[in-house]
């Protein structure tokens, strides 16, 4: 009987050790899944913002014949260049170029 109790105790300790190991892996998996979800969300957001920026850029360019837009463009001559530069950064970010540059 004592051998049986010792065997049960050893088995219980092994099962507890496996549960602790599984909890650690589960936490690691949860953190990795959370980071992947954030990355996916941010990529979708940056792509959407890039589309909005391109539409705004088109409105700035094609709307020059409108008095309100032409006056605004004269008051802000660097706006077109700033929007273009921002869109370049957004396209790089939304295509995963930053992650590729960092090597992750």
N, C-alpha and C positions, 0 to 999 in steps of 0.2 A: 503494500500500500504506500509506504513512503516514496518508493521509486516512481509510482504513478503520480503522486502529488508534485514531486520534483519535476517530472516530465511536463505536467500541466503548467507549472509555474514557468518553466523555461519557454514553453510554447507561448504563454501569455506575454512574457517579456519580449519575445521576438515579434509578436503581432503588434505590441505597443510601439516597438522601434520602427516597424514598417509604417504604422499610422503617422508617426511623427515625420518620417521621411516623406510620406505622401502629402502631408500638410505643407511642408516646405516647398515641394514641387508645385502644389496647387497654388500657393501664394505667388510663386515666381511666374507661373502661367497666367494668373490673374493680372499681375502687373504688366506682363508682356502684351496680353490681350488689350488691356486698357490703353497702353501706349500706341498700339497698332490702330485702335479705334480713333484715338485723338489724331493720329497722323492721317488717317483716311478722311476724317472730317475736315481737317485743315486743308488738305489737298483739294477737296470739293469746294470749300469756301474760297480758296485762292483762285481757283478756276472761274468761279462765278464772278468774283471781283474783277478778274481780267476781262471777262466779257462785258461787264458794265463799263469798264474803263475804255475799251475799244469803241463802244457805242458813244460814250462821252467825247472821245477823241474825234469820231466821225461827225458828231454834232458841232464840235468846235471848228472843224475844218469846213464842213459844208454849210454851216450856219453863218458864215462870215458875211453873207449878203444881208442878213437881218441886222437892223441898226443896234439892237441891244447886244448881240453877240460881237459885232465888230467893235463897238465901243469898249466892251469888256476885254477883247483881245488886244486893243491898243493900250489899255491900262495895265495889262498883265502879259507882257511880251514873252516871258520865259515859261508861261503855263504850258504851252504846247510841248516844249522840250521836257519839262518836268513830268508831265503825264506819260510821255513816250518812255522815258527812263524808268518810271515806276512800272509801266506795263512790261517792260523787258524783264525787270526783277520778278514780277509776278509770274510771268511765263516760265522763267527758270525754276522758280519755287514750285509751281504747280506741276511741272513735269518731273519733279524729283531730282532736279539737277544739283540742288544743295546737298542732298544726301549722297549723291554720287561723288561730289567733290570732297565730302568729308570721309568717304569710304565706309559708310555704314550700310 
